[in-house]
Amino acid sequence: MNVLRGFLLASLLVGSSAWGQTGYPGAVDIAEPRVQWDFNVFGASPEGPFRLEIYYKIFNDGLTYRKDDGVYAAEYELEIVAYEDGEQMGGTTYEERYTVESFPHTLSVTDFLINQINVPIDAPGDYDLTLRLRDVKSGQVAETKVQCDIPRKPGRWYMTPLEFARVIESTTRSSQFTKQGWTVVPSVSRSYGAESQLRCPLYAEIYGPAESTGIPLQVRLTVYNELKNRVLDTTVELESQGRVTVLVTELDVEDLKPGRYSLDVQLSPDGSDREGNKYTEWFDISWSISTLLRTDFEAAVEQLRYVTKDDVRDSLLAVPDSLRREAWTTFWYARDPTPGTPTNEYRDEYYRRVRHTNAVFSADHRPGWRTDRGRIYISHGEPDDVEWHPFDADGFPYNAPWQVWRYYDHNLEFVFVDRRGSGDYELQYPYDGEYWRRN
């Protein structure tokens, strides 16, 4: 049976985190801050003025910290610039200080902050946005460019794109997340499915004629999986409030398997599809062990391949549906190094490594735990040394980016090459029966 090499050392080092796992900086040379972006546009009417809302999510391990008064502090600068036909139409710069409580938190690949910046835009148009994040201490910059189209003549009725949220609550307070009497904390990643996110909150605004108060509105939401199969179909009915009508609803995503989904949205004022607008959005159901146990038990068992033999996995798959969670608990209890305590260190370390590989090594539509680097990381833990060659695409010896991972205590060395330039580094050495194994 394979074992988790370096398990004891790793479990002593990871510490605790309010949000989840602790990452390792040695195996991934982060050339820029890790940040996710999303945006939306709202206004008082289809004619404007408009408010461009920029949502961002920065992962802890993408910033540089300094210990300051008992905490670890990072500083970052955000720059947002809007262009139309090459001419700058507006922009803003924003600076912030972010603190975490402990050194392990600074390395976490899953801890994050979420914030929002509101940028006024005077008129409809097709805008090109440049979003730039600079880590003040290191000077490293992450930049992305997106298109933001605000219809010039949307018609009598217009529904804004959906904002995918983490939380939506009615409020009388004011903050950067407040609009129309609601606090809407954006999801940014549009990722759901974890135990705390089994429902997908949605917010939109519907703009209509001033005299439209009381007119019935229908919003149809249809969800398709990656195979284009319809998996959810619901209609929200509400009454027009005049110029601005707020839509607050949610999707039940508890039974959806991990993957990307498309969401068709159709506004029908007074039962007429021709009067309203329609568009397509997307969201993700993220990987987690609870999601897999709930929706894809076979995949959950397959993830045990690095600590089990085939017969053990076959036995788990043969368990009746009603006994699966009990069998799962029994499986990990038998491997608990400290039975009788609330924590199963072996299990927690295993899934910390799985989560880390999914966050860092996923490529070519494969989750990180199925990749070669993921397999080695899960089996052996954090390498003692990583030799990183990201710019050798035209040079010796591989004519492609490559890495070498070394584990000194076990005298192990692994070479990975990204031959397709996709970010999927394939194991080249050693060529033995234990590791030369493609999925």
Phi, psi and omega in degrees: 000137175292151179235166176272098180295143178071016185299313185298313180298314181298319183291334178283333185272333190291331180066203180239154182216136181294333184256342180151233193274169173250134180270183175230134185277339189291325187273349181229117178274097185281111184274351181202159178301144179270115185217145172244148183234153167206166181204166175203168182228130176230160179199174180282341180196171177297341181271348181099186359293164187244158176237111176277118180257119178257121178253138178220151181226116181251127178276143186306318186287356179267001179244162179252133188243158173223137179288130187212113178055043175085357177235169177255121188244138173235153177233138178221158181234132178248135175233130180233124182230134179249131179239148171226120183053040177083352181261131180290126183255345181168171179175174180204156176235140187221133179242144183212152174247132184235131183237148173230163191275333188218163179298317177304327178296328180292339182261356188294134177269356180240340173291149185200168169240150176235135178212177185213140175236135180254126182240121179287138174231130190283325191218159174298161179164176176256107188253143170256123183255134170250121181247124186227129176243129178240125173281113190299317187289322181264339184080000181289146187232135170247132183224142174218155179234133182224161177257139179231109183255121177249112185302137180282324179227078186284352183100181183294328181240141179209130177251127180295160171303149179293140167263121177275126191240159168272318182217139171229123181220142173291146185205158171248359180269165181243135174205178179295343181265004187265135171204138177051036178081014179233141168266119183239103178271117188290151175282328182068299181282345185055040184247129184225179175112340175292167184304327181272357183225056179275356175232148184250099180289140183228142179226138174206163175239138180248121181258133182214182179296152180298328183273012186270005182306129178094348179291133180290139178237141174236135175238114180265131180241118182236124185252134178236144176275185185291342176269008179070020175273135179286127183242340176215143177208115182217154178236129177259128179249136179206171180253141178296138176257016180102231185298322182227124175239130183266132172254119173234118181210185178205155176253139174274109185250016185300326186264005180276137178283157177304139180150181179262141182233147172257149183230110176276132182240129179228119174267130179230095175288128177054035176079007183252115177293331183291333182281334184259182178246164178219155181196174181235133175244183178217158171204166182243147164256115188282160175283138167199157182295325178293322177296316180294317179299326183280325190239339185208073184300325180300319179292323178298319179291321180299330179293346179277005186302334184275352179229011181220166170262169184301321184294328178293316180293322177298322179295319178295320181293336181278352182290136177301152183307319185292343184249007186296313182296322178296317179296322179297315179298318180296319179303311183282331178298323179294345181248013180282118180289344180228067180299145182096349176258161182292342187251134170255095187299321181296311179297314183297320179292322179299313182281339169298316180293320178298313180299320180297315180296322178294325181285329191249325190251359180301137182197154177053040178063020175247135176296153185302327183291343178269352181277166180295315178296323178297318181298316181291320180295316180296320183284327188241348181084199183288129177294151177287332182209141176234122174263117194245125180233074186282346188242026183258035184296336182242021186232178180288147001261351190249349185056036181196157174302142181211162180222152170236126175254135181234137175239100189292321183298331182250006178054048181244144177218133181232135179247130180236140181229134177264079188289331183265356181068023184260355185092357178265099182277117183268141180292127179253327184211138006277155180264057179249170187296336183283324188247334181280081187211108180272149179280000000 
